[in-house]
């Protein structure tokens, strides 16, 4: 019974509890967010799973009855009877059914490859029953990129990186302002994922991805073609983006990026060290004077837009919020980006102005600025998943 109880508890809550240790950060933000997530949503979701998989629970209960029966009858001597044989057969059948279901549920019938390391469980999957086929990279339950497999759509920027998204508008606007619509942009991206932003590359562009997880790089090269297809020059810096940038700063080597896109906050374990005043100072050291920092702040649990807004204003920069909706026919997901810049030409650009989302006015709200020495996660927790408190 102890074993049964342990297996059941692990199945219900183990993945949620353990996932808080899958993401690297300098602080404990990931663990705190995971705790809030678990208390708010996970219990409710797991109860629904109980109902959906009630036959598995019944199987566990049946095994709890049959196993002791087999043990008791076995102690009476090495004899065979139909009761013992039937009990043994039923235990084997139920165990096989539950095991097969759990394995197929964890891997997925559409899985091409999966891998597990310190940072979590990565999975590359492809939809085989729909056209166009979609190839997806996920970490746990978080999507890190989707590529269409049809000849035309494989070059499209999808999911959170569409042309109507904040990063799409930042790249296209700067390309027009600085290069008359042609190549020559320098783009830095924190977080590789499927490499979708490479779809914006033109001849003469240079795109540098910072990625901490070596498995992401390997899976990207094996299963996605954004990096192979782009005419831009592409470089991947393996390691923690901030540490690499700070080393380059210490060496007096600014990268002069036109755009830095930071896309590391979609999950429930957020890397705190990328969201501090000191981190922003490092980003702007590596940006060109008229460059743009594009922060992807879509998050179900945290109001990251308000935090980025306050850090930007504290540093003397202008924060611009851009929100786009879903267009599933084009594999586009709704997203929220905050573009931070001091470029008057960019701020006043007509395309940028037409896409701006107004900031909510909260009279009397104290500005919140995280530093490497101070952060209060509870101040940016959303109220019951409300995304309207920005």
C-alpha positions as CSV (number, residue, x, y, z in Angstrom):
1,X,0.0,0.0,0.0
2,X,2.9,2.3,0.7
3,X,4.3,1.7,-2.8
4,X,0.8,2.3,-4.3
5,X,0.5,5.5,-2.4
6,X,4.0,6.7,-3.4
7,X,3.3,5.9,-7.1
8,X,0.0,7.7,-7.0
9,X,1.4,10.8,-5.4
10,X,4.3,10.9,-7.8
11,X,2.0,10.6,-10.8
12,X,-0.3,13.4,-9.5
13,X,2.2,16.0,-8.3
14,X,5.8,14.8,-9.0
15,X,6.2,16.5,-12.4
16,X,5.0,19.8,-11.1
17,X,7.2,19.8,-8.0
18,X,10.3,18.7,-9.8
19,X,9.9,21.1,-12.8
20,X,10.8,24.0,-10.5
21,X,14.4,22.8,-10.6
22,X,14.7,22.6,-14.4
23,X,15.6,26.2,-15.1
24,X,18.8,28.0,-14.2
25,X,18.7,31.3,-12.4
26,X,20.7,33.3,-10.0
27,X,17.8,33.7,-7.6
28,X,14.9,31.7,-6.4
29,X,12.3,33.2,-8.7
30,X,11.7,30.0,-10.5
31,X,10.9,28.1,-7.4
32,X,8.6,30.8,-6.1
33,X,6.7,31.0,-9.3
34,X,6.4,27.3,-9.5
35,X,4.9,27.2,-6.0
36,X,2.3,29.8,-6.9
37,X,1.6,27.9,-10.1
38,X,1.2,24.6,-8.2
39,X,-1.1,26.1,-5.6
40,X,-3.3,27.8,-8.2
41,X,-3.6,25.7,-11.2
42,X,-1.9,22.3,-10.8
43,X,-4.2,20.9,-8.2
44,X,-7.2,21.7,-10.3
45,X,-5.6,20.3,-13.4
46,X,-4.6,17.1,-11.7
47,X,-8.1,16.5,-10.3
48,X,-9.4,16.8,-13.8
49,X,-6.7,14.2,-14.8
50,X,-8.1,11.9,-12.1
51,X,-11.5,12.0,-13.7
52,X,-10.0,11.5,-17.2
53,X,-7.9,8.5,-16.2
54,X,-10.3,7.0,-13.7
55,X,-9.7,3.5,-15.2
56,X,-6.1,3.8,-14.2
57,X,-7.1,4.5,-10.6
58,X,-9.5,1.6,-10.7
59,X,-6.6,-0.5,-11.9
60,X,-4.4,0.6,-9.1
61,X,-7.1,-0.3,-6.6
62,X,-7.6,-3.7,-8.2
63,X,-3.9,-4.4,-7.9
64,X,-4.0,-3.3,-4.3
65,X,-6.5,-6.1,-3.7
66,X,-5.0,-8.8,-5.9
67,X,-1.4,-8.5,-4.8
68,X,-2.0,-9.2,-1.1
69,X,-4.3,-12.1,-2.2
70,X,-1.5,-13.6,-4.2
71,X,1.0,-13.2,-1.3
72,X,-1.4,-14.8,1.2
73,X,-2.2,-17.8,-1.0
74,X,1.5,-18.2,-1.9
75,X,2.4,-18.7,1.8
76,X,0.1,-21.7,1.9
77,X,2.5,-23.7,-0.3
78,X,3.6,-24.2,-3.9
79,X,0.2,-25.1,-5.2
80,X,-1.7,-23.7,-8.2
81,X,-5.4,-22.9,-8.4
82,X,-7.5,-20.8,-10.7
83,X,-7.8,-18.0,-8.2
84,X,-4.0,-17.4,-8.0
85,X,-3.5,-17.8,-11.7
86,X,-6.4,-15.4,-12.4
87,X,-5.0,-12.9,-9.9
88,X,-1.5,-13.1,-11.4
89,X,-2.8,-12.7,-14.9
90,X,-5.0,-9.7,-13.9
91,X,-2.0,-8.0,-12.2
92,X,0.1,-8.5,-15.3
93,X,-2.6,-7.1,-17.6
94,X,-3.3,-4.0,-15.5
95,X,0.4,-3.3,-15.0
96,X,1.0,-3.5,-18.7
97,X,-2.0,-1.3,-19.6
98,X,-1.1,1.4,-17.1
99,X,2.6,1.3,-18.1
100,X,1.9,1.5,-21.8
101,X,-0.5,4.4,-21.3
102,X,1.9,6.4,-19.1
103,X,4.8,5.9,-21.5
104,X,2.8,6.8,-24.6
105,X,1.3,9.8,-22.8
106,X,4.8,11.0,-21.7
107,X,6.4,10.5,-25.1
108,X,3.4,11.1,-27.4
109,X,2.6,9.3,-30.6
110,X,3.7,12.2,-32.7
111,X,7.1,12.5,-31.0
112,X,10.2,12.5,-33.3
113,X,12.8,12.8,-30.5
114,X,12.9,13.7,-26.9
115,X,15.7,14.4,-24.5
116,X,16.1,15.1,-20.8
117,X,18.8,17.1,-19.0
118,X,19.3,19.5,-16.1
119,X,17.1,22.1,-17.9
120,X,14.1,19.8,-18.3
121,X,12.5,17.6,-20.9
122,X,12.7,18.7,-24.6
123,X,10.4,17.1,-27.2
124,X,10.3,17.5,-31.0
125,X,7.0,16.5,-32.4
126,X,5.3,16.6,-35.8
127,X,1.6,16.6,-36.5
128,X,1.0,13.8,-39.0
129,X,-2.8,14.1,-39.3
130,X,-3.1,17.7,-40.6
131,X,-1.9,19.8,-43.5
132,X,0.4,21.6,-43.4
133,X,2.4,19.4,-41.0
134,X,3.7,21.4,-38.1
135,X,7.0,20.5,-36.3
136,X,7.1,21.7,-32.7
137,X,9.8,22.1,-30.0
138,X,8.5,22.0,-26.5
139,X,10.1,22.1,-23.0
140,X,7.6,20.5,-20.7
141,X,4.3,22.2,-21.6
142,X,5.9,25.4,-23.0
143,X,6.2,25.8,-26.8
144,X,9.6,27.0,-27.9
145,X,8.9,27.2,-31.6
146,X,6.9,25.8,-34.5
147,X,7.9,25.3,-38.1
148,X,5.5,24.6,-40.9
149,X,6.7,21.7,-43.1
150,X,5.2,22.9,-46.4
151,X,7.6,24.4,-48.9
152,X,6.2,27.9,-48.7
153,X,5.4,28.0,-45.0
154,X,8.7,26.7,-43.7
155,X,10.2,30.2,-44.2
156,X,7.4,32.0,-42.3
157,X,8.1,33.4,-38.8
158,X,5.4,31.6,-36.7
159,X,4.0,31.5,-33.2
160,X,5.1,34.5,-31.0
161,X,7.4,36.0,-33.7
162,X,5.1,37.0,-36.5
163,X,5.4,40.1,-38.6
164,X,2.7,41.7,-36.4
165,X,4.5,40.8,-33.1
166,X,6.7,43.2,-31.3
167,X,10.0,41.7,-32.4
168,X,8.7,41.5,-36.0
169,X,7.8,45.2,-36.0
170,X,11.2,46.1,-34.4
171,X,13.2,44.3,-37.0
172,X,11.2,45.5,-40.0
173,X,11.1,49.1,-38.7
174,X,14.8,49.3,-38.0
175,X,15.6,47.7,-41.4
176,X,13.6,50.5,-43.1
177,X,15.0,53.3,-40.9
178,X,18.7,52.2,-41.1
179,X,19.1,50.2,-44.4
180,X,16.2,51.3,-46.6
181,X,14.7,47.8,-46.3
182,X,17.8,45.9,-47.2
183,X,20.3,43.7,-45.2
184,X,22.9,44.8,-42.8
185,X,21.1,44.4,-39.4
186,X,22.9,43.0,-36.4
187,X,20.4,41.0,-34.3
188,X,21.0,39.3,-30.9
189,X,18.5,36.7,-29.6
190,X,18.5,35.3,-26.1
191,X,17.0,31.9,-26.4
192,X,17.3,29.7,-29.6
193,X,14.2,27.5,-29.5
194,X,13.4,26.5,-33.1
195,X,15.4,29.5,-34.4
196,X,12.3,31.2,-35.8
197,X,13.7,34.7,-35.7
198,X,16.3,33.6,-38.3
199,X,13.3,33.7,-40.8
200,X,13.8,37.5,-40.8
201,X,17.4,37.3,-42.0
202,X,18.5,38.9,-45.3
203,X,21.9,38.8,-47.0
204,X,24.3,41.0,-45.1
205,X,22.5,40.4,-41.7
206,X,24.2,38.9,-38.7
207,X,22.1,37.0,-36.2
208,X,23.6,35.8,-32.9
209,X,21.6,33.3,-30.7
210,X,22.5,32.9,-27.1
211,X,21.4,29.5,-25.8
212,X,22.2,27.9,-22.5
213,X,20.9,24.4,-23.3
214,X,23.2,22.3,-25.6
215,X,20.3,19.9,-26.3
216,X,18.3,22.8,-27.8
217,X,21.1,23.5,-30.2
218,X,21.4,19.8,-31.2
219,X,17.7,19.3,-31.7
220,X,17.4,22.6,-33.6
221,X,20.1,21.5,-36.1
222,X,18.7,18.1,-36.6
223,X,15.0,18.8,-36.9
224,X,14.4,22.5,-37.9
225,X,15.6,24.4,-41.0
226,X,15.2,28.1,-40.0
227,X,19.0,28.4,-39.4
228,X,19.9,26.5,-42.6
229,X,17.4,28.4,-44.8
230,X,18.3,32.0,-43.8
231,X,20.6,33.9,-46.0
232,X,21.9,35.8,-43.0
233,X,25.1,34.8,-41.2
234,X,24.2,32.9,-38.0
235,X,26.3,32.4,-34.9
236,X,25.3,30.4,-31.7
237,X,26.9,31.3,-28.4
238,X,26.4,28.4,-26.1
239,X,26.1,29.4,-22.4
240,X,24.3,31.8,-20.2
241,X,23.5,34.9,-22.3
242,X,24.1,37.4,-19.5
243,X,27.4,35.9,-18.4
244,X,28.7,35.9,-22.0
245,X,27.6,39.5,-22.6
246,X,29.2,40.6,-19.3
247,X,32.5,39.0,-20.3
248,X,32.4,40.8,-23.6
249,X,31.6,44.0,-21.8
250,X,34.5,43.5,-19.4
251,X,36.7,42.9,-22.5
252,X,35.5,46.2,-24.0
253,X,33.8,44.5,-26.9
254,X,30.3,45.9,-27.6
255,X,28.4,43.9,-30.2
256,X,26.5,46.9,-31.6
257,X,23.2,45.0,-32.1
258,X,20.4,46.8,-33.8
259,X,17.9,44.5,-32.0
260,X,18.3,42.3,-28.9
261,X,15.3,40.0,-28.5
262,X,15.1,38.4,-25.1
263,X,12.7,35.4,-25.1
264,X,13.2,33.4,-21.9
265,X,10.1,34.2,-19.8
266,X,7.2,32.1,-21.2
267,X,7.4,29.4,-18.6
268,X,6.8,29.3,-14.9
269,X,10.5,29.2,-13.9
270,X,11.7,32.6,-15.0
271,X,15.5,33.4,-15.1
272,X,15.5,36.4,-12.7
273,X,19.0,37.5,-13.6
274,X,17.8,38.6,-17.1
275,X,15.2,40.9,-15.6
276,X,17.2,43.3,-13.4
277,X,18.4,46.8,-13.8
278,X,22.0,45.5,-14.2
279,X,20.9,43.1,-16.9
280,X,19.3,46.0,-18.8
281,X,22.5,48.0,-18.5
282,X,24.4,45.1,-20.1
283,X,21.9,44.8,-22.9
284,X,22.2,48.5,-23.7
285,X,25.9,48.3,-23.7
286,X,25.7,45.9,-26.6
287,X,23.0,47.8,-28.5
288,X,23.8,50.4,-31.1
289,X,22.8,54.0,-29.9
290,X,19.5,53.7,-31.9
291,X,18.9,50.1,-31.1
292,X,15.9,48.4,-29.6
293,X,15.6,45.9,-26.8
294,X,12.6,43.6,-27.5
295,X,11.4,41.7,-24.4
296,X,8.9,38.9,-24.9
297,X,6.7,39.2,-21.7
298,X,3.9,36.8,-22.5
299,X,3.4,34.9,-19.2
300,X,0.3,33.4,-17.6
301,X,1.4,33.9,-14.1
302,X,3.6,37.0,-14.0
303,X,2.9,40.6,-15.0
304,X,6.3,41.0,-16.6
305,X,5.3,43.9,-18.8
306,X,4.9,46.2,-15.8
307,X,8.3,45.2,-14.5
308,X,10.0,45.9,-17.8
309,X,8.1,49.2,-18.1
310,X,9.4,50.3,-14.7
311,X,13.0,49.2,-15.3
312,X,13.0,51.0,-18.6
313,X,11.8,54.3,-17.2
314,X,14.2,54.0,-14.3
315,X,17.0,53.7,-16.8
316,X,15.8,56.6,-18.9
317,X,14.5,54.6,-21.8
318,X,11.1,54.5,-23.4
319,X,9.0,51.3,-23.1
320,X,6.5,50.5,-25.9
321,X,4.0,47.7,-25.5
322,X,2.9,45.8,-28.6
323,X,0.2,43.0,-28.4
324,X,-0.9,40.8,-31.3
325,X,-3.6,38.2,-31.5
326,X,-3.9,34.6,-32.8
327,X,-4.0,33.7,-36.5
328,X,-3.9,29.9,-36.3
329,X,-4.3,29.6,-40.1
330,X,-0.8,31.1,-40.3
331,X,0.4,29.3,-37.1
332,X,0.6,32.7,-35.3
333,X,0.0,32.9,-31.5
334,X,-1.0,35.9,-29.6
335,X,2.0,37.6,-27.8
336,X,3.0,40.6,-25.7
337,X,6.3,42.3,-26.3
338,X,7.8,45.4,-24.7
339,X,10.2,47.3,-26.9
340,X,12.7,49.5,-25.0
341,X,14.6,52.2,-26.8
342,X,15.8,55.8,-26.7
343,X,15.6,56.2,-30.5
344,X,13.2,59.1,-31.3
345,X,13.0,58.0,-34.9
346,X,11.9,54.5,-33.9
347,X,9.4,55.8,-31.3
348,X,7.8,58.2,-33.8
349,X,7.7,55.8,-36.7
350,X,4.1,55.4,-38.1
351,X,4.2,51.6,-38.1
352,X,5.3,51.5,-34.5
353,X,2.7,54.1,-33.5
354,X,-0.1,52.2,-35.2
355,X,0.7,49.0,-33.2
356,X,1.1,50.5,-29.8
357,X,-1.0,49.2,-26.9
358,X,-1.6,51.9,-24.2
359,X,-0.2,51.3,-20.7
360,X,-2.8,50.9,-18.0
361,X,-2.9,53.8,-15.6
362,X,-2.5,52.8,-11.9
363,X,-2.5,56.0,-9.8
364,X,-0.3,55.7,-6.8
365,X,1.5,52.5,-7.9
366,X,5.0,52.4,-6.7
367,X,7.4,51.7,-9.6
368,X,9.0,48.3,-9.3
369,X,12.7,47.8,-10.2
370,X,14.4,44.5,-9.7
371,X,18.2,44.5,-9.1
372,X,20.7,41.8,-8.7
373,X,20.3,42.3,-4.9
374,X,16.6,42.7,-4.6
375,X,13.5,41.2,-6.2
376,X,9.9,40.6,-4.9
377,X,8.1,38.1,-7.0
378,X,4.8,38.6,-5.2
379,X,4.5,42.1,-6.5
380,X,4.2,40.9,-10.1
381,X,2.1,37.8,-9.6
382,X,-1.1,38.0,-11.7
383,X,-4.5,37.8,-9.9
384,X,-5.9,34.4,-10.8
385,X,-4.2,34.4,-14.2
386,X,-5.6,37.8,-15.1
387,X,-3.7,39.2,-18.1
388,X,-5.4,42.6,-17.9
389,X,-3.4,44.0,-15.1
390,X,-0.6,45.5,-17.1
